[in-house]
Amino acid sequence: MLKRRARVFIGLFLFSDVLLSAAAWLGAYFLRFHFPPLLSLLPADKGVPPFDRYLWLLPLIVLLWPIVLYFRGLYEVQRVRSRIDELFAILFSVLLGATFLLGATLYVRVYYRFQPESAPAWEYSQAVFVVFVVLDCAALALGRWACRRYLQYRWTTTAGLEHVIVAGTGELALTIAQSLRTHRELGCELIGFLDDHRTDSVLGLPILGRFDQARDIVARRRVAQILIALPLAEHAAMVDLVRSLRSECIDIKVVPDLLQYATLKATLEELDGQPIIGLNDVPLRGWHSFIKRAMDLLLGATLLLLLVPVFSVIALLIKLRGGRGPIFYRQERMSLDGKTFLMYKFRSMREDAEQGTGPVWASAEDPRRTRIGIWLRRYNLDELPQLLNVLIGDMSLVGPRPERPSFVERFRGAIPLYMLRHRVKSGITGWAQVNGWRGNTSLEKRIEYDLYYIENWSVLMDVKILIMTLFRGFGQRHAY
């Protein structure tokens, strides 16, 4: 039932996306060449290009746009994302598609370089592409909002909502119930729960009866689907419930209780037809890992070149005001798969800072800091040399902050799931840091944010963290 209605949902989104993107492309042409304020910007030696030239790209848009939107997860019905995250995903997809589109036209123009009379037919205004990106992002966001409202109205009035019940009232059952409520556009209405041990309401919905009353409840309440979300301890009850309902004309779905074992995102694989469930998978593998590494190299090298003057000023200040010692400081840290590396920093403490104490946490008013070091650590400028670690491949621009091996040994036994943060490369900045969990703050909360990042990684999330770092990552009150 859910799958059948999800197809309607995806089909409507696909039709809307293609139609609106085609309209945005044509609208961009007319705005650029027939809207007086923009038309006045057209060079005098160039007239208005023929409309049919822009029509030639419509088939490519119709074929390309569903692909780029699909790979950004915009056709994953079960994926819960905020409207802001969806807007960012749309923007990224449209920019990527427009880049491919523009690149294709430039390639054809280069191909025709020896046939000058054919080349002008493939000249396209860059202003049209800019207007198209703006129009398409707005159109897709509004179109998806309208599709959701239409589906909710359709299921409620014409087609009717399908009645769904959940067997169980534990943590897993409540998670499933909340997801059903979130995705109202699927046309499913949760009407209650089945449970052998409770009679009160759950999430404002009634307990309809016991498991052995399921057949009568299904018939009386016209239930179209039952989701069985029972813990493994109630395996026998689940088997009896499935047996009692398998002759009924309803959809039976079993939600496996693996939350207690899953440490990261669970995945489903297949080996000769046998399902295999992975409980410790991360999205940063294969192609995704290549994309992240390419982004690290491109942005890391660019930032390093741009910051050469800043490096020079800081190095001079450390020599003049930082006391005796080198400019750079190397410290052993732990990163991907528990491997150690030497992390580079600008020296912000005395050269003999840990001679008598060994590795210890930095603290407020730390007497080991130099005069310039106080300023460097306050604004995270001591971390800039880690761009070298990014280029070498020891670190990434975004990821959990690397920790010293001595601290790792102390925390791995005391904090559950601590070592899972080493399933990805460490980063200069991270989801925990931009949300204020850095320095002498709760380690448990930091791990919680690190694991959320690992489970939900995407290129867009990395871009979002880098942007947030510009506004939140410098001068935090726990930076010392």
C-alpha positions in Angstrom: 0.0 0.0 0.0 2.7 2.4 1.0 4.7 1.5 -2.1 1.7 1.9 -4.4 0.9 5.3 -3.1 4.6 6.3 -3.1 4.6 5.6 -6.9 1.8 8.1 -7.2 3.8 10.6 -5.1 7.0 10.1 -7.1 5.1 10.2 -10.5 3.4 13.5 -9.6 6.7 15.0 -8.5 8.5 13.8 -11.6 5.9 15.2 -13.9 5.8 18.5 -12.0 9.6 18.8 -12.0 10.0 18.2 -15.7 7.1 20.5 -16.7 8.2 23.4 -14.4 11.8 23.1 -15.4 10.9 23.3 -19.1 8.7 26.3 -18.4 11.5 28.0 -16.4 13.9 27.5 -19.3 11.4 29.1 -21.8 10.6 31.8 -19.2 14.3 32.6 -18.8 14.6 33.2 -22.6 11.6 35.5 -22.7 12.7 37.5 -19.6 16.2 37.9 -20.9 15.3 39.0 -24.5 11.7 40.4 -24.2 11.7 42.0 -20.7 12.7 45.6 -21.2 15.0 46.1 -18.2 17.0 43.0 -19.2 16.7 43.6 -22.9 18.5 46.9 -22.5 21.6 45.1 -21.3 21.9 43.3 -24.7 25.1 44.4 -26.6 24.3 46.6 -29.6 26.1 44.3 -32.0 24.0 41.3 -31.1 20.4 40.9 -31.9 17.8 38.7 -30.2 18.7 35.1 -30.9 16.0 32.9 -32.5 13.6 31.1 -30.1 14.0 27.7 -31.8 17.7 27.7 -30.8 16.6 27.5 -27.1 13.9 25.0 -27.9 16.7 22.5 -29.0 17.9 22.2 -25.4 14.4 21.3 -24.0 14.8 17.5 -24.7 18.2 17.6 -22.8 16.6 19.3 -19.8 13.7 16.8 -19.8 16.2 13.9 -19.7 18.8 15.4 -17.4 16.7 17.1 -14.7 15.1 13.9 -13.3 18.6 12.3 -13.1 20.2 15.1 -11.1 17.2 15.5 -8.8 17.1 11.7 -8.2 20.8 11.6 -7.2 20.1 14.4 -4.7 17.5 12.1 -3.0 14.5 14.3 -4.1 12.5 11.3 -5.1 13.0 9.4 -1.8 9.5 9.5 -0.3 10.5 8.0 3.0 13.4 10.4 3.6 12.4 13.0 6.2 14.0 16.4 5.4 13.1 19.9 6.3 11.8 22.4 3.6 15.1 24.3 4.0 17.2 21.2 3.3 14.9 20.4 0.3 15.5 23.9 -1.0 19.3 23.5 -0.7 19.0 20.1 -2.5 17.0 21.7 -5.3 19.5 24.5 -5.6 22.5 22.1 -5.8 20.7 19.9 -8.4 19.7 22.9 -10.6 23.2 24.3 -10.4 24.7 20.9 -11.3 22.2 20.4 -14.2 22.8 24.0 -15.5 26.6 23.4 -15.4 26.2 20.2 -17.5 23.9 22.0 -19.9 26.3 24.9 -20.4 29.2 22.6 -20.6 27.5 20.6 -23.4 26.9 23.8 -25.4 30.5 24.9 -25.0 31.8 21.5 -26.1 29.7 21.6 -29.3 31.0 25.1 -30.0 34.6 23.9 -29.6 33.8 20.9 -31.9 32.6 23.4 -34.5 35.7 25.6 -34.2 36.7 24.6 -37.8 33.2 25.3 -39.1 32.6 28.9 -38.1 29.4 29.2 -40.0 27.9 26.4 -37.7 29.2 27.7 -34.4 26.8 30.6 -33.8 23.9 28.2 -33.7 25.3 26.9 -30.4 25.8 30.2 -28.7 23.7 30.7 -25.6 23.4 33.6 -23.3 24.9 33.1 -19.9 22.4 35.5 -18.5 19.6 33.1 -19.6 21.3 30.4 -17.5 21.4 32.6 -14.5 17.8 33.6 -14.8 16.9 29.9 -15.4 18.6 28.8 -12.2 16.6 31.4 -10.2 13.3 30.6 -11.9 13.7 26.9 -11.7 14.7 26.7 -8.0 11.6 28.8 -7.1 9.3 26.8 -9.5 10.5 23.4 -8.2 10.1 24.4 -4.5 6.6 25.8 -5.1 5.7 22.9 -7.3 6.6 20.4 -4.6 4.7 22.3 -2.0 1.6 22.3 -4.3 2.0 18.6 -5.1 2.0 17.7 -1.4 -1.0 19.9 -0.7 -2.9 18.4 -3.7 -2.1 14.8 -2.6 -3.2 15.5 1.0 -6.5 17.0 -0.4 -7.0 14.1 -2.8 -6.5 11.4 -0.2 -8.7 13.2 2.2 -11.6 13.9 -0.1 -11.8 11.9 -3.3 -9.6 8.7 -3.0 -9.9 8.6 0.8 -7.2 7.9 3.4 -6.2 4.2 3.9 -6.6 3.1 7.5 -3.4 1.8 9.1 -2.8 0.3 12.5 0.5 -0.4 14.3 1.0 -3.6 16.4 3.1 -2.6 19.4 3.6 0.4 21.5 7.4 0.3 22.2 10.1 2.7 20.9 10.1 1.1 17.4 6.3 1.3 17.1 6.3 5.0 18.2 9.0 5.8 15.6 7.0 4.2 12.8 3.8 6.0 14.0 5.6 9.4 14.0 6.9 8.7 10.4 3.4 7.9 9.2 2.1 11.2 10.6 5.0 13.1 9.0 4.2 11.7 5.5 0.5 12.5 5.3 0.9 12.9 1.5 1.1 9.1 1.2 -2.6 9.0 2.0 -2.3 6.7 5.1 -4.1 7.5 8.3 -3.0 5.9 11.5 -6.1 5.0 13.5 -4.6 3.2 16.5 -2.5 0.5 18.0 -2.7 -3.1 19.0 -1.1 -4.2 22.3 -1.5 -7.0 24.9 -0.2 -4.9 27.8 -1.7 -1.4 27.5 -5.2 0.0 27.3 -4.5 3.7 27.5 -4.0 6.0 24.5 -0.6 6.4 22.7 0.3 9.6 20.9 -3.3 10.7 21.3 -4.6 7.5 19.5 -6.4 4.6 21.1 -5.3 1.0 21.8 -7.8 -0.8 19.6 -7.4 -4.2 21.3 -5.2 -7.1 21.9 -3.2 -9.1 19.3 -5.7 -12.0 19.4 -8.5 -9.5 18.5 -6.7 -8.3 15.3 -8.9 -10.1 12.8 -12.1 -8.6 14.3 -10.5 -5.1 14.5 -9.3 -5.3 10.9 -12.8 -6.1 9.6 -14.6 -3.7 11.8 -12.4 -0.7 11.2 -11.7 -1.4 7.5 -8.0 -1.5 8.0 -6.0 -1.6 4.8 -2.5 -2.2 6.3 -0.9 -3.3 9.6 2.6 -2.5 10.5 4.0 -5.0 13.1 6.7 -3.3 15.1 7.3 -5.6 18.1 10.6 -6.1 19.9 12.5 -9.4 19.5 11.4 -10.5 22.9 7.9 -10.8 21.5 8.8 -12.9 18.5 6.2 -15.6 19.3 3.5 -13.0 19.5 4.6 -11.6 16.1 4.4 -15.0 14.5 0.9 -15.7 15.9 -0.3 -12.3 14.7 1.0 -12.9 11.1 -0.6 -16.3 11.0 -3.9 -14.9 12.1 -3.9 -12.2 9.5 -2.4 -13.8 6.4 -5.8 -14.9 5.1 -7.2 -11.4 5.4 -7.2 -8.9 2.4 -4.8 -6.4 4.0 -1.1 -5.6 3.6 1.1 -6.9 6.4 4.4 -5.2 7.0 6.9 -6.4 9.6 9.4 -3.7 10.9 12.5 -5.6 12.2 13.6 -4.5 15.7 17.2 -3.9 14.9 17.6 -0.4 16.6 19.1 -2.0 19.7 21.9 -3.5 17.5 22.4 -0.8 14.9 25.3 1.6 15.7 25.1 3.5 12.4 22.7 3.5 9.5 21.3 0.1 8.7 21.4 -1.2 5.1 19.9 -4.1 3.2 22.0 -6.2 0.9 21.4 -9.5 -0.9 23.5 -12.7 -1.3 21.9 -15.3 -3.6 18.5 -14.2 -2.7 19.1 -14.1 1.0 18.6 -10.7 2.6 21.5 -9.4 4.7 21.1 -6.4 7.0 24.1 -4.3 7.7 24.0 -2.5 11.0 27.2 -0.3 10.9 27.3 1.2 7.4 28.3 4.8 6.5 27.5 6.7 3.3 31.1 7.8 2.7 32.2 4.9 0.5 33.1 4.5 -3.1 31.9 7.3 -5.4 30.9 9.5 -2.4 34.4 9.2 -1.0 35.8 10.2 -4.3 33.6 13.3 -4.5 34.5 14.3 -0.9 38.2 13.9 -1.6 37.9 16.0 -4.8 36.2 18.7 -3.0 38.8 18.7 -0.2 41.6 19.0 -2.8 39.9 21.8 -4.8 38.8 23.9 -1.8 41.8 23.1 0.3 44.3 24.2 -2.3 42.3 27.3 -3.1 42.1 28.3 0.6 45.8 27.6 1.1 46.7 29.9 -1.7 44.3 32.7 -0.6 45.6 32.5 3.0 49.3 32.8 2.2 49.3 36.5 3.4 47.5 35.5 6.6 50.0 32.7 7.2 52.9 35.1 6.8 51.4 37.6 9.3 50.7 34.9 11.9 54.2 33.4 11.5 55.8 36.8 12.0 53.6 37.5 15.2 54.6 34.1 16.6 58.3 34.8 16.1 57.9 38.3 17.7 55.4 37.7 20.5 55.2 33.9 20.9 58.3 33.3 22.9 61.0 30.7 22.2 60.0 27.9 19.9 59.1 27.0 16.3 56.2 28.5 14.3 54.5 25.3 13.6 53.5 22.6 16.1 53.0 18.9 15.2 50.8 16.7 17.4 49.8 13.1 17.0 46.1 12.6 16.4 43.8 9.7 15.4 41.6 9.7 12.3 40.1 7.2 9.8 39.9 3.6 11.0 41.9 4.5 14.1 45.1 5.4 12.2 47.3 8.1 13.7 48.9 11.0 11.9 50.8 14.2 12.7 48.5 17.2 12.7 49.9 20.7 12.0 49.0 23.8 14.0 50.4 27.2 14.6 52.2 27.0 18.0 50.0 28.7 20.6 51.6 27.5 23.8 55.1 27.5 25.3 57.5 25.0 23.9 57.6 23.1 27.2 53.9 23.3 27.8 53.4 19.6 28.6 56.8 18.8 30.0 55.6 18.3 33.5 51.9 17.4 33.0 51.7 15.2 29.9 48.7 15.5 27.6 45.9 17.5 29.3 42.9 19.4 28.1 43.2 23.1 27.4 41.3 25.2 29.9 40.1 28.8 30.4 42.9 31.1 31.4 45.4 28.3 30.6 48.8 29.5 31.8 50.6 27.5 29.1 49.3 29.8 26.3 51.6 32.5 24.8 50.3 36.1 24.4 49.7 35.6 20.7 48.5 32.0 21.3 45.5 33.3 23.3 44.3 35.3 20.3 45.1 32.5 17.8 43.1 29.9 19.8 40.2 32.2 20.5 39.6 32.7 16.7 40.7 29.2 15.6 43.5 30.6 13.6 46.0 28.1 15.0 44.0 25.4 13.0 44.8 26.9 9.6 47.9 24.8 8.9 45.6 21.7 8.9 44.9 22.6 5.3 48.2 20.9 4.7 46.8 17.8 6.3 43.8 18.0 4.0 46.0 18.1 0.9 48.2 15.3 2.2 45.0 13.2 2.8 45.2 12.8 6.5 42.2 14.9 7.1 39.1 16.4 5.4 37.7 19.9 5.5 34.6 18.6 7.3 34.4 15.7 9.7 34.7 14.9 13.4 37.6 16.7 15.1 40.6 14.4 15.6 41.6 13.5 19.1 44.9 12.6 20.7 45.5 8.8 21.1 45.9 9.0 24.8 42.5 10.7 25.1 40.9 8.2 22.7 42.0 5.3 24.9 40.5 7.1 27.9 37.2 7.8 26.2 36.6 4.6 24.2 35.6 2.6 27.2 33.8 5.3 29.0 31.6 6.7 26.2 29.4 4.3 24.2 29.9 4.4 20.4 32.9 6.8 20.8 35.1 4.8 18.3 32.4 5.1 15.5 33.5 8.7 14.9 36.6 7.2 13.4 34.7 5.5 10.6 35.3 8.7 8.5 38.3 11.1 8.2 38.6 13.7 10.8 38.0 17.3 9.8 39.1 20.9 10.4 35.5 21.7 11.2 32.4 19.6 11.9 28.7 19.4 12.7 29.4 19.4 16.4 31.7 22.4 16.2 29.3 24.7 14.3 26.6 23.8 16.8 28.7 24.9 19.7 30.1 21.6 21.0 33.8 22.2 21.0 36.5 22.7 23.6 35.5 21.9 27.2 31.9 20.9 26.5 29.9 17.7 26.8 31.7 14.8 25.1 28.5 12.9 24.9 26.8 15.6 22.9 29.8 16.0 20.7 29.7 12.3 19.8 25.9 12.5 19.2 26.5 15.3 16.7 29.4 13.5 15.1 27.4 10.3 14.6 24.5 12.3 13.1 27.0 13.8 10.6 28.3 10.4 9.7 24.9 8.9 9.2 23.5 11.8 7.2 26.5 12.9 5.2 26.0 14.5 1.8 28.0 17.0 -0.3 25.3 19.6 0.5 25.7 19.0 4.3 29.5 19.6 3.9 28.8 22.9 2.1 26.3 23.8 4.8 28.8 23.2 7.5 31.5 25.2 5.8 29.2 28.1 5.4 28.1 27.9 9.0 31.8 27.8 10.0 32.2 31.3 8.6 29.5 32.6 10.9 29.7 30.3 14.0 33.1 28.7 13.9 35.3 31.6 15.0 35.4 33.2 18.4 33.2 30.7 20.3 33.2 31.1 24.0 34.6 27.6 24.6 37.6 28.2 22.3 40.7 28.5 24.5 
